[in-house]
Amino acid sequence: MTQNAASQKVALVTGGGQGIGRAICRGLLHQGMIVICADIDLEAADETAELYANLGTIKACSLDVADEPVVQGCIQEIIGEFGRLDVLVNNAGLSTPFNDPIEDLSLEDWQRYLDVNLTGVFLVSKHAVPYLREQQGSIINIASTRAMQSERDTEAYAASKGGVISLTHSLAISLSGEVRVNSISPGWIEVGDWQKSRTRIEPIHSPSDLAQHPVGRIGKPDDVAYMVCYLATDVAGFITGQNFVIDGGMGIKMSYNDS
Ligand SMILES: NC(=O)c1ccc[n+]([C@@H]2O[C@H](COP(=O)([O-])OP(=O)(O)OC[C@H]3O[C@@H](n4cnc5c(N)ncnc54)[C@H](O)[C@@H]3O)[C@@H](O)[C@H]2O)c1
């Protein structure tokens, strides 16, 4: 039975339990939306929901974005309880970009990156789209600057995030006039102090970590969350199919050696 009879928008944030997703949950609550914080780590999701309960309606749920029946069940639960879905933020992802060197990279490891980071975006979008359509809603996918630039031994992560950017513009065309679809590519965002309390770590950065960024600092989860809030609402109604880089200017730097 629909409890959200009012016009309050409903947002689903995957991987909302920690890191960037936690900041996105808080940002969307500030926008007056009902937020579903869905995470494979229910302890983290519960903690986020408890932390921000004073800001509005936030509900934690357990979700593995790579498991289709579970994804389907989660969307049905949201519709059953709130009656609508307006915003989907596909944020869940495996946090380390590094894999074994290519000769040793197992098919299993490669597949897990694609399953969570790329297939997860497909699955949650697939099951959310019928409801997002009804609300002329918005999908925001969290990709990465690693879709465009690489360090050594990051093939699986980079390929999965490149796929997210392609999936974004493809979906934007398929859902033209119905649902806007955009992606955000963060650079280095410090999330150590945004983990669940049991695993939180105080970040330590060297002066050169900061100085190498043209803006003079490392990114914060809120840097991404503010862009999500903008793209999620009607003020961004003329924007679809785009990828927004939030990297403190790292991607526009020339990197010739001095010598
Ligand atoms: N932090 C960065 O520097 C950075 C840079 C570029 C892109 N990103 C992307 O931003 C997103 C968030 O990353 P973060 O740094 O906040 O990481 P994080 O590890 O702090 O948070 C990721 C959350 O996703 C959850 N998750 C993992 N697998 C899941 C699954 N199968 N189903 C549902 N939830 C799952 C985790 O439990 C965790 O709570 C990821 O997609 C990541 O690739 C992060």
The ligand as an SDF file (V2000), in Angstrom:
LIG
                    3D

 44 48  0  0  0  0  0  0  0  0999 V2000
   36.7550    7.1610   -3.7760 N   0  0  0  0  0  0  0  0  0  0  0  0
   37.2610    7.4290   -4.9670 C   0  0  0  0  0  0  0  0  0  0  0  0
   38.3710    7.9840   -5.0890 O   0  0  0  0  0  0  0  0  0  0  0  0
   36.4730    7.0960   -6.2130 C   0  0  0  0  0  0  0  0  0  0  0  0
   36.9540    7.6120   -7.4310 C   0  0  0  0  0  0  0  0  0  0  0  0
   36.2500    7.3370   -8.5950 C   0  0  0  0  0  0  0  0  0  0  0  0
   35.1020    6.5730   -8.5550 C   0  0  0  0  0  0  0  0  0  0  0  0
   34.6620    6.0780   -7.3510 N   0  0  0  0  0  0  0  0  0  0  0  0
   33.4280    5.2780   -7.3820 C   0  0  0  0  0  0  0  0  0  0  0  0
   32.5150    5.8110   -6.4490 O   0  0  0  0  0  0  0  0  0  0  0  0
   31.6630    4.7740   -5.9660 C   0  0  0  0  0  0  0  0  0  0  0  0
   31.6990    4.7660   -4.4450 C   0  0  0  0  0  0  0  0  0  0  0  0
   33.0290    4.4760   -4.0450 O   0  0  0  0  0  0  0  0  0  0  0  0
   33.6050    4.8200   -2.5910 P   0  0  0  0  0  0  0  0  0  0  0  0
   34.9820    5.3370   -2.7830 O   0  0  0  0  0  0  0  0  0  0  0  0
   32.6250    5.6150   -1.8380 O   0  0  0  0  0  0  0  0  0  0  0  0
   33.7590    3.3430   -2.0140 O   0  0  0  0  0  0  0  0  0  0  0  0
   33.3190    2.7130   -0.6000 P   0  0  0  0  0  0  0  0  0  0  0  0
   33.9690    1.3820   -0.5770 O   0  0  0  0  0  0  0  0  0  0  0  0
   33.5710    3.6740    0.5020 O   0  0  0  0  0  0  0  0  0  0  0  0
   31.7350    2.5540   -0.7660 O   0  0  0  0  0  0  0  0  0  0  0  0
   31.2080    1.6400   -1.6850 C   0  0  0  0  0  0  0  0  0  0  0  0
   29.9560    1.0380   -1.0880 C   0  0  0  0  0  0  0  0  0  0  0  0
   29.4220    0.1240   -2.0620 O   0  0  0  0  0  0  0  0  0  0  0  0
   29.0340   -1.0580   -1.3890 C   0  0  0  0  0  0  0  0  0  0  0  0
   29.0240   -2.2080   -2.3180 N   0  0  0  0  0  0  0  0  0  0  0  0
   30.0930   -2.8910   -2.8030 C   0  0  0  0  0  0  0  0  0  0  0  0
   29.6680   -3.9090   -3.5890 N   0  0  0  0  0  0  0  0  0  0  0  0
   28.3100   -3.8470   -3.6010 C   0  0  0  0  0  0  0  0  0  0  0  0
   27.3030   -4.6320   -4.2230 C   0  0  0  0  0  0  0  0  0  0  0  0
   27.6110   -5.7120   -4.9760 N   0  0  0  0  0  0  0  0  0  0  0  0
   26.0040   -4.2770   -4.0360 N   0  0  0  0  0  0  0  0  0  0  0  0
   25.6850   -3.2090   -3.2510 C   0  0  0  0  0  0  0  0  0  0  0  0
   26.5930   -2.4650   -2.6080 N   0  0  0  0  0  0  0  0  0  0  0  0
   27.8920   -2.7710   -2.7970 C   0  0  0  0  0  0  0  0  0  0  0  0
   30.0540   -1.2410   -0.2730 C   0  0  0  0  0  0  0  0  0  0  0  0
   29.5640   -2.0900    0.7530 O   0  0  0  0  0  0  0  0  0  0  0  0
   30.2640    0.2050    0.1770 C   0  0  0  0  0  0  0  0  0  0  0  0
   29.3960    0.5680    1.2320 O   0  0  0  0  0  0  0  0  0  0  0  0
   32.1930    3.4720   -6.5850 C   0  0  0  0  0  0  0  0  0  0  0  0
   31.4320    3.1480   -7.7260 O   0  0  0  0  0  0  0  0  0  0  0  0
   33.6170    3.8320   -6.9580 C   0  0  0  0  0  0  0  0  0  0  0  0
   34.0930    3.0420   -8.0280 O   0  0  0  0  0  0  0  0  0  0  0  0
   35.3230    6.3170   -6.1810 C   0  0  0  0  0  0  0  0  0  0  0  0
  1  2  1  0
  2  3  2  0
  2  4  1  0
  4  5  1  0
  4 44  2  0
  5  6  2  0
  6  7  1  0
  7  8  2  0
  8  9  1  0
  8 44  1  0
  9 10  1  0
  9 42  1  0
 10 11  1  0
 11 12  1  0
 11 40  1  0
 12 13  1  0
 13 14  1  0
 14 15  2  0
 14 16  1  0
 14 17  1  0
 17 18  1  0
 18 19  2  0
 18 20  1  0
 18 21  1  0
 21 22  1  0
 22 23  1  0
 23 24  1  0
 23 38  1  0
 24 25  1  0
 25 26  1  0
 25 36  1  0
 26 27  1  0
 26 35  1  0
 27 28  2  0
 28 29  1  0
 29 30  1  0
 29 35  2  0
 30 31  1  0
 30 32  2  0
 32 33  1  0
 33 34  2  0
 34 35  1  0
 36 37  1  0
 36 38  1  0
 38 39  1  0
 40 41  1  0
 40 42  1  0
 42 43  1  0
M  CHG  2   8   1  16  -1
M  END
$$$$
